[in-house]
């Protein structure tokens, strides 16, 4: 029997339809995601044109950062205000898309996400932390989000391994839903919904994939994607950049294991992961908890999802957890 499950944070409904589900092994990727383009003339390689524009900070052994040549959000000192204004006879609202758009580039051309060592993962998060710290000081950057697109189905347009950090002058729609929902939960229960979520999943155990003294990873109860997984720090912390580098090294270890599971069990699928934390303008919050959401792109949305905004997930999160927990 299909189930309607509600996201405890945002209130959004998803449909879990196990009768429509394939076997977990049927989601294995068929495309090869190993680099098919030579490093010769690659713009992101250390001898390419992008490296000439790298930022002097942060210094890092295996990673460098550039400003995106085709930014979604532009750092423009000539724009002092990001307020909305009316256009087309006052009918629509418009505002400049200010902020910034970093590309965080792994120097090695041939090292894809599934090949990252725990140390490289830790280095990636340490570099991202420094860029989060930078964007918190920029007037028109209200929200920063680290993302990684691995593979063609995840929207990766350049084979060379790289993450992106987008700093926007708006609070993104999904983050607004999380903030409203977590504030409402806190007002009703007096506790952080993410902290309660961690304790619940530890008790249930049916969706937990990996756990350390500092972090926990589990498939999400109201998953929007087959095999969707969340990674959270166990201690309450709202801003990602407030994590210490030793903690980020520990985060790197668990992320390496999780992504390696996807690579081994689903044959290196396209993957998106994104990091949600508190907006730059908010100093701290008892109701919000930074976390990473990982979305293997092994299924596509159809007309119902696009037309209704309600997702049908054909893989039970519990079955996904059993499959991903295999050694």
C-alpha positions in Angstrom: 0.0 0.0 0.0 1.5 3.4 -0.9 2.1 5.7 1.9 1.9 9.5 2.3 4.8 10.6 4.5 5.3 14.1 5.9 8.6 15.8 6.2 8.8 16.6 9.9 10.7 19.8 9.3 9.1 21.4 6.2 5.6 19.8 6.4 5.8 18.8 2.8 4.2 15.4 1.8 5.9 12.7 -0.3 4.4 9.5 -1.7 6.4 6.3 -0.9 5.1 3.8 -3.4 6.9 0.4 -2.8 4.6 -1.4 -5.2 6.1 0.6 -8.0 9.6 0.0 -6.7 12.3 -1.9 -8.5 14.9 -4.1 -6.8 17.6 -1.8 -5.3 20.1 -3.3 -7.7 18.0 -2.1 -10.6 19.0 1.5 -9.8 22.7 0.8 -10.6 24.0 3.4 -12.9 24.8 2.4 -16.5 26.7 5.5 -17.5 30.4 5.6 -17.0 31.4 8.6 -14.8 35.1 8.2 -15.0 36.7 11.2 -16.7 36.3 10.8 -20.4 37.9 14.1 -21.3 41.6 14.5 -21.4 43.3 16.8 -18.9 44.9 18.5 -21.9 43.3 21.9 -22.3 41.1 21.4 -19.2 40.4 24.9 -17.9 40.3 23.6 -14.3 43.7 21.9 -14.2 46.5 23.7 -12.5 48.1 24.6 -15.9 44.7 25.7 -17.3 43.3 29.2 -17.6 41.1 29.0 -14.5 44.1 28.5 -12.2 45.5 31.9 -13.2 42.4 33.5 -11.6 42.6 31.5 -8.3 42.0 33.3 -5.1 45.1 33.9 -2.9 43.1 32.7 0.1 42.4 30.1 1.3 45.8 28.3 0.8 45.3 24.6 0.3 47.5 21.7 -0.8 45.1 19.9 -3.1 42.3 22.5 -3.7 42.0 26.0 -5.1 39.1 28.4 -5.4 38.1 30.8 -8.3 35.2 33.1 -8.8 32.8 31.5 -11.3 33.1 33.0 -14.8 29.3 32.6 -15.3 27.9 33.3 -11.8 24.4 32.9 -10.7 25.0 35.6 -8.0 27.5 38.4 -8.7 29.7 40.2 -6.2 29.3 43.8 -7.4 30.5 46.6 -5.1 28.6 49.1 -7.2 25.3 47.6 -6.1 24.8 48.8 -2.5 21.2 47.5 -2.1 19.5 44.2 -3.0 16.0 45.5 -2.3 13.2 44.5 -4.6 11.6 47.0 -6.9 8.6 47.0 -9.2 8.8 46.5 -13.0 6.3 46.4 -15.9 3.9 49.0 -14.6 4.5 47.8 -11.0 3.2 44.3 -11.7 6.3 42.2 -11.0 9.0 42.3 -8.4 12.7 42.2 -9.4 16.0 42.6 -7.6 19.7 42.2 -8.6 21.1 38.8 -8.0 24.0 39.9 -5.8 26.3 37.8 -3.6 28.9 35.5 -5.1 29.6 32.2 -6.7 32.8 30.3 -5.9 34.1 27.2 -7.7 36.1 25.0 -5.3 38.4 22.9 -7.6 40.3 19.7 -6.8 43.7 20.0 -8.5 43.8 16.4 -9.6 41.8 16.0 -12.9 41.3 12.2 -12.5 40.1 12.1 -8.9 36.3 11.9 -9.0 34.0 12.0 -5.9 34.1 8.3 -5.3 37.9 8.4 -5.3 38.3 11.1 -2.6 40.3 10.0 0.4 39.1 11.0 3.9 41.9 13.6 4.0 40.8 15.2 0.7 37.2 15.3 2.0 38.4 17.0 5.2 40.4 19.5 3.1 37.3 20.2 0.9 35.2 21.0 4.0 38.1 23.1 5.5 38.3 25.2 2.4 34.5 25.6 2.3 34.5 26.7 5.9 36.9 29.6 5.0 34.7 30.6 2.1 31.6 30.5 4.4 33.5 32.8 6.8 34.2 35.2 3.9 30.7 35.4 2.7 29.3 36.0 6.1 31.1 39.4 6.0 29.7 40.5 2.7 26.7 42.8 2.9 24.7 41.4 0.1 25.3 37.7 0.8 22.4 36.6 3.1 22.8 32.9 2.5 25.6 30.5 1.5 25.3 27.0 0.2 27.9 24.4 -0.7 26.9 22.1 -3.5 28.5 19.3 -5.4 27.3 18.0 -8.8 28.8 14.6 -9.7 27.9 13.2 -13.1 25.7 14.1 -16.1 22.4 13.4 -14.4 23.4 15.7 -11.5 24.1 18.6 -13.8 27.8 18.5 -13.9 28.9 20.4 -17.0 32.7 20.1 -16.4 34.3 16.6 -15.8 37.1 18.0 -13.7 36.1 17.5 -10.0 34.8 20.6 -8.3 32.3 21.9 -5.8 30.5 25.2 -5.8 29.6 27.7 -3.1 26.7 30.1 -3.9 26.2 33.1 -1.7 22.8 34.7 -2.5 21.0 37.9 -1.4 17.9 35.8 -0.8 17.0 32.9 1.6 16.4 30.0 -0.8 12.9 28.6 -0.9 13.7 25.2 0.6 15.7 26.8 3.4 12.8 29.2 4.2 10.6 26.1 4.6 13.1 24.5 6.9 13.5 27.6 9.0 9.7 28.1 9.4 9.1 24.5 10.2 12.0 24.2 12.7 11.0 27.4 14.4 7.4 26.2 14.7 8.6 22.8 16.1 10.7 24.6 18.6 7.8 26.8 19.7 5.6 23.8 20.2 8.1 21.4 21.7 10.9 23.5 23.1 13.5 21.4 21.4 15.4 21.4 18.1 13.7 19.2 15.5 17.0 18.1 14.1 18.3 17.0 17.5 15.0 15.1 18.1 15.4 13.6 14.6 18.8 12.3 15.4 17.6 10.7 18.7 14.6 9.1 17.0 16.7 7.6 14.2 19.2 6.2 16.7 16.3 4.5 18.6 14.6 3.2 15.4 17.9 2.0 13.8 16.0 1.0 10.6 17.4 3.9 8.5 20.8 4.5 10.1 23.7 3.8 7.6 26.7 5.0 9.6 27.3 6.5 13.0 30.4 7.9 14.8 30.7 9.7 18.2 30.3 13.0 16.3 28.1 12.4 13.2 25.2 10.2 12.1 24.0 9.3 8.6 20.5 7.9 7.7 18.1 7.6 4.8 15.4 10.2 5.2 12.0 9.1 6.3 10.2 11.4 3.8 12.7 10.9 1.0 12.4 12.7 -2.2 14.9 10.5 -4.1 15.6 6.8 -3.9 18.5 6.3 -1.5 18.4 9.9 -0.2 20.7 10.2 2.8 21.2 12.9 5.5 24.4 13.5 7.5 24.2 15.6 10.7 26.5 16.5 13.5 25.3 15.0 16.8 26.0 18.1 18.8 23.7 21.0 18.2 25.4 23.6 15.9 23.6 25.9 13.5 26.4 27.4 11.4 28.6 25.0 9.4 31.6 27.4 9.6 31.7 27.2 13.4 32.9 23.6 13.1 36.5 23.1 14.0 38.9 21.7 11.4 39.4 18.5 13.5 35.6 18.0 13.4 35.7 18.6 9.6 38.4 16.0 9.3 36.0 13.5 11.1 33.2 14.6 8.8 35.5 13.8 5.9 35.9 10.3 7.1 32.2 9.5 7.3 31.5 11.2 4.0 34.2 9.1 2.3 32.6 5.9 3.6 29.1 7.0 2.5 30.0 8.1 -1.0 32.1 4.9 -1.4 29.0 2.9 -0.6 27.0 4.7 -3.3 29.9 4.1 -5.7 30.2 0.4 -4.9 26.6 -0.6 -4.5 25.0 1.7 -7.2 27.9 1.6 -9.6 29.0 5.2 -9.3 25.7 7.0 -10.0 25.3 10.7 -10.6 25.0 12.4 -7.2 24.1 15.9 -5.8 24.9 16.8 -2.3 24.2 20.2 -0.7 24.8 21.7 2.7 22.1 23.5 4.6 22.8 25.8 7.5 21.6 29.0 9.2 21.4 32.2 7.2 24.4 34.6 7.4 22.3 37.3 9.1 21.4 35.1 12.1 24.1 34.7 14.7 22.8 31.5 16.3 19.5 29.5 16.8 18.4 26.8 19.2 15.9 25.6 16.5 18.2 25.0 13.5 21.0 22.4 12.9 23.3 22.4 9.9 23.3 19.2 7.8 24.2 17.6 4.5 21.6 16.1 2.1 22.8 13.5 -0.4 20.7 12.8 -3.5 21.7 10.0 -5.9 20.1 10.8 -9.3 18.9 7.3 -10.1 15.3 8.3 -10.9 13.7 11.2 -12.6 10.7 13.4 -11.9 7.6 13.0 -14.0 4.5 15.1 -14.7 2.9 14.6 -11.3 6.0 15.7 -9.4 6.5 18.7 -11.6 2.8 19.7 -11.7 1.9 19.0 -8.0 5.2 19.7 -6.2 4.6 16.4 -4.5 7.2 13.7 -5.1 6.6 10.0 -5.6 9.6 8.0 -4.4 9.5 4.4 -5.6 12.1 3.2 -3.1 11.3 2.8 0.5 13.9 4.5 2.7 13.9 1.4 4.9 14.7 -0.9 2.0 17.3 1.7 0.7 18.9 1.6 4.2 19.1 -2.2 4.1 20.8 -2.1 0.7 23.2 0.7 1.6 24.2 -0.9 4.9 25.8 -3.8 3.0 29.5 -3.9 3.5 
